[in-house]
Amino acid sequence: MKAVILAGGLGTRLRPLTYTIPKALVPLCGKPLISHIVDAMPPWVDTVLIAVNYKKDALESYFEMLTLPRKIILIEESTPLGTGGAIKNVSGHLDDTFVAFNGDVLSSIDMGSMVRFHRSSGGIGTISLWEVPDPSAFGVVALESDNRIRTFQEKPAKGEELSNLINAGVYVFEPDILENIEEGPVSLERQVFPRVLDRGVYGYRFEGYWADCGTRESFLRAQRILMDMGRHMTSANSLIDSCTVASPNYLEGVIGRNCSIGPYVSAQDGVILGEGCVVSNSILMEGAVVGPNSIVKGSIVGPRSEIGSGEKIIDSILAIS
């Protein structure tokens, strides 16, 4: 079976970091966001088509370095095509049932279970659904008793939500869906799904975890989820002398002395933490330097960025553009 990852976005909500790094390659606990998605796919997904527009060369270079048990094909969009247009753009590779993933979503979804549900339902498509307390910022669905989707509601006003079930960004489609997507920029959510409701579009609910990694806040939330699930460590080549460490963290080759680290800090190789600094709930990318007596909380610090002595970086994204 083939899978499509929709990774064509510009990552505007993670700027200035994404001026130089595509969102798909921003690290989460030791590996880029897109690798978490690829690595979680079951072995029967033998080919992954990555629909990409922004910084395709960086993604190509990354995947060229890896040895994976499945084929990776990057397909470029000359201009951003939206979620529907991106799938149409890779349609030459799709001739059977396929799965699709929004490229900025992490979840615990069981793809085998979802595909079985899709086949038993007999519809043209199945959409993963996640329950949230406030669905007003998302695409909401209303279900019939047999889990068939009755209607879609995009970002409803508070109090007007038809349900608290949102589109969780993982799909199973029959190839017939491609006939209902025209060329050019097209939205699955706004244009395609309402058009094919009469063909049977079903909602698949799941449990566990779900995180949309489109913003600084949600990216750090995804990091916390992964660490709470056990993805944390301190590498043997980290030199943390007389530091106070609150777990969990993911520390790779970090050098620090008399500082406070954690919880929920991911720091890549070459990060230097100055004496007396305090870092928590943050991502420090390769070669970042935090000066003495500085405070970094709720922030993402890009590669080789330097924070001076005594500075406060709170709920921010800091990067060299």
RAJOQUI-V228320 format. One record per residue. N is the residue number from 0. RES is the residue in one letter. SS is DSSP state (a for helix, b for strand, c for the rest). PHI is phi in whole degrees, 0 to 359 (none if undefined). D_CENTER is the distance of its C-alpha to the mean C-alpha in Angstrom with 2 decimals. Layout:
BEGIN
N	RES	SS	PHI	D_CENTER
N	RES	SS	PHI	D_CENTER
END
This chain:
BEGIN
0	M	c	none	21.56
1	K	b	259	19.17
2	A	b	235	15.48
3	V	b	242	13.86
4	I	b	250	10.37
5	L	b	271	10.31
6	A	c	235	9.33
7	G	c	268	12.36
8	G	c	289	11.47
9	L	c	274	13.24
10	G	c	65	10.87
11	T	a	298	14.04
12	R	a	282	12.97
13	L	a	250	12.16
14	R	c	290	15.57
15	P	c	275	17.73
16	L	a	304	15.27
17	T	a	278	13.89
18	Y	a	293	17.53
19	T	c	242	17.69
20	I	c	231	14.25
21	P	c	294	11.69
22	K	a	306	8.29
23	A	a	299	7.19
24	L	a	256	9.80
25	V	c	293	9.33
26	P	b	281	10.27
27	L	b	229	9.37
28	C	c	51	12.67
29	G	c	95	14.19
30	K	b	206	11.83
31	P	b	298	9.21
32	L	a	310	5.47
33	I	a	295	6.74
34	S	a	290	9.53
35	H	a	299	8.11
36	I	a	290	7.50
37	V	a	296	10.90
38	D	a	293	12.72
39	A	c	278	12.27
40	M	c	288	13.98
41	P	c	292	17.66
42	P	c	297	20.38
43	W	c	283	21.68
44	V	c	276	18.82
45	D	c	264	20.81
46	T	b	221	19.27
47	V	b	242	15.81
48	L	b	261	16.04
49	I	b	254	13.49
50	A	b	275	14.30
51	V	b	224	14.21
52	N	c	239	16.26
53	Y	c	265	15.53
54	K	c	57	16.52
55	K	a	301	16.89
56	D	a	300	19.32
57	A	a	295	16.96
58	L	a	293	14.72
59	E	a	300	18.07
60	S	a	298	19.41
61	Y	a	296	16.60
62	F	a	289	16.93
63	E	a	296	20.71
64	M	c	279	20.82
65	L	c	260	19.44
66	T	c	246	21.47
67	L	c	242	19.52
68	P	c	279	21.16
69	R	c	214	19.97
70	K	b	278	20.37
71	I	b	246	17.72
72	I	b	236	18.74
73	L	b	265	17.33
74	I	b	238	18.74
75	E	b	274	19.19
76	E	c	257	19.51
77	S	c	294	22.36
78	T	c	223	21.14
79	P	c	302	18.00
80	L	c	249	18.63
81	G	a	77	16.27
82	T	a	294	14.58
83	G	a	283	18.07
84	G	a	299	19.56
85	A	a	295	16.92
86	I	a	293	17.75
87	K	a	300	21.41
88	N	a	293	21.17
89	V	c	257	20.34
90	S	a	297	22.85
91	G	a	297	25.40
92	H	a	261	23.51
93	L	c	245	23.22
94	D	c	225	26.39
95	D	c	207	25.48
96	T	c	308	23.10
97	F	b	219	19.49
98	V	b	251	16.00
99	A	b	220	13.14
100	F	b	229	9.39
101	N	b	295	7.44
102	G	c	283	5.35
103	D	c	238	2.67
104	V	b	236	3.51
105	L	b	245	5.06
106	S	b	204	8.77
107	S	c	265	12.26
108	I	c	300	13.42
109	D	c	267	16.43
110	M	a	295	16.37
111	G	a	299	20.09
112	S	a	296	20.99
113	M	a	293	19.12
114	V	a	295	20.87
115	R	a	297	24.15
116	F	a	300	23.79
117	H	a	301	23.21
118	R	a	292	26.27
119	S	a	288	28.41
120	S	a	285	27.67
121	G	c	79	28.82
122	G	c	266	26.88
123	I	c	280	25.29
124	G	b	200	21.75
125	T	b	228	19.81
126	I	b	244	16.91
127	S	b	290	14.97
128	L	b	232	15.92
129	W	b	230	15.09
130	E	b	270	17.80
131	V	c	231	17.46
132	P	c	289	20.49
133	D	c	230	20.02
134	P	a	273	18.63
135	S	a	294	20.04
136	A	a	265	16.87
137	F	c	230	15.48
138	G	b	275	16.93
139	V	b	254	19.42
140	V	b	235	21.40
141	A	b	244	24.88
142	L	b	252	25.91
143	E	c	279	29.31
144	S	c	295	30.68
145	D	c	265	29.69
146	N	c	72	25.97
147	R	b	285	26.57
148	I	b	283	24.82
149	R	b	272	27.62
150	T	b	200	25.99
151	F	b	246	22.91
152	Q	b	218	22.73
153	E	b	268	20.36
154	K	c	47	19.83
155	P	c	289	23.21
156	A	c	294	25.38
157	K	c	302	25.59
158	G	c	93	28.21
159	E	c	249	27.95
160	E	c	292	25.02
161	L	c	284	26.10
162	S	c	197	24.02
163	N	c	249	21.22
164	L	b	260	19.11
165	I	b	245	16.07
166	N	b	294	14.19
167	A	b	267	11.17
168	G	b	83	9.80
169	V	b	234	11.31
170	Y	b	223	14.79
171	V	b	235	17.96
172	F	b	231	20.42
173	E	c	277	23.96
174	P	a	299	24.83
175	D	a	300	27.05
176	I	a	301	24.10
177	L	a	295	24.36
178	E	a	290	27.85
179	N	a	257	26.59
180	I	c	240	24.32
181	E	c	278	26.35
182	E	c	291	25.81
183	G	c	97	24.19
184	P	c	297	21.54
185	V	c	217	20.86
186	S	c	260	18.59
187	L	a	302	18.02
188	E	a	292	18.01
189	R	a	268	21.06
190	Q	a	248	23.13
191	V	a	276	22.57
192	F	a	301	22.07
193	P	a	301	25.15
194	R	a	286	27.12
195	V	c	248	26.71
196	L	a	303	27.15
197	D	a	288	30.63
198	R	a	271	29.36
199	G	c	94	27.58
200	V	b	243	23.94
201	Y	b	246	23.07
202	G	b	253	20.67
203	Y	b	248	19.34
204	R	b	270	18.83
205	F	c	219	17.43
206	E	c	239	17.55
207	G	c	119	15.88
208	Y	c	216	12.61
209	W	b	207	9.74
210	A	b	213	7.28
211	D	b	268	5.91
212	C	c	260	4.50
213	G	c	274	7.00
214	T	c	232	9.88
215	R	a	302	11.56
216	E	a	299	12.43
217	S	a	287	9.22
218	F	a	297	7.73
219	L	a	291	11.08
220	R	a	295	11.09
221	A	a	299	8.28
222	Q	a	299	10.55
223	R	a	298	13.51
224	I	a	300	12.52
225	L	a	297	12.14
226	M	a	293	15.38
227	D	a	295	17.16
228	M	c	276	16.55
229	G	c	115	18.33
230	R	c	273	16.07
231	H	c	212	18.39
232	M	b	187	21.29
233	T	b	231	23.68
234	S	c	293	24.71
235	A	c	295	28.43
236	N	c	269	28.56
237	S	c	280	27.41
238	L	b	247	30.55
239	I	b	248	30.29
240	D	b	260	33.88
241	S	c	57	35.05
242	C	c	264	31.61
243	T	b	270	30.71
244	V	b	240	27.49
245	A	b	254	25.80
246	S	c	279	23.43
247	P	c	269	20.71
248	N	b	212	19.42
249	Y	b	230	18.11
250	L	b	243	20.79
251	E	c	242	21.43
252	G	c	61	24.75
253	V	c	270	25.09
254	I	b	244	28.55
255	G	b	206	29.73
256	R	b	214	33.01
257	N	c	50	34.07
258	C	c	234	30.73
259	S	b	246	28.51
260	I	b	234	25.07
261	G	b	94	22.60
262	P	c	279	21.44
263	Y	c	62	17.69
264	V	b	247	18.09
265	S	b	248	16.26
266	A	b	228	18.66
267	Q	c	275	18.81
268	D	c	302	22.09
269	G	c	87	24.74
270	V	c	289	23.75
271	I	b	242	27.06
272	L	b	248	27.65
273	G	c	288	30.99
274	E	c	300	33.58
275	G	c	82	33.19
276	C	c	283	29.64
277	V	b	232	27.29
278	V	b	228	23.51
279	S	b	211	21.27
280	N	c	45	17.75
281	S	b	214	16.59
282	I	b	243	15.01
283	L	b	246	17.81
284	M	c	275	17.11
285	E	c	311	19.79
286	G	c	78	23.26
287	A	c	291	22.67
288	V	b	236	25.91
289	V	b	250	26.52
290	G	c	290	30.18
291	P	c	303	32.70
292	N	c	61	32.67
293	S	c	272	29.45
294	I	b	235	26.90
295	V	b	232	23.11
296	K	b	221	21.24
297	G	c	59	17.89
298	S	c	228	17.12
299	I	b	242	15.24
300	V	b	247	17.96
301	G	c	286	17.54
302	P	c	303	19.45
303	R	c	62	23.21
304	S	c	286	23.18
305	E	b	239	26.24
306	I	b	252	26.95
307	G	c	288	30.67
308	S	c	295	32.93
309	G	c	73	32.81
310	E	c	279	29.90
311	K	b	240	27.53
312	I	b	245	23.86
313	I	b	239	22.56
314	D	c	51	19.33
315	S	c	221	18.89
316	I	b	242	17.13
317	L	b	240	19.72
318	A	c	205	19.65
319	I	c	277	22.32
320	S	c	263	22.07
END
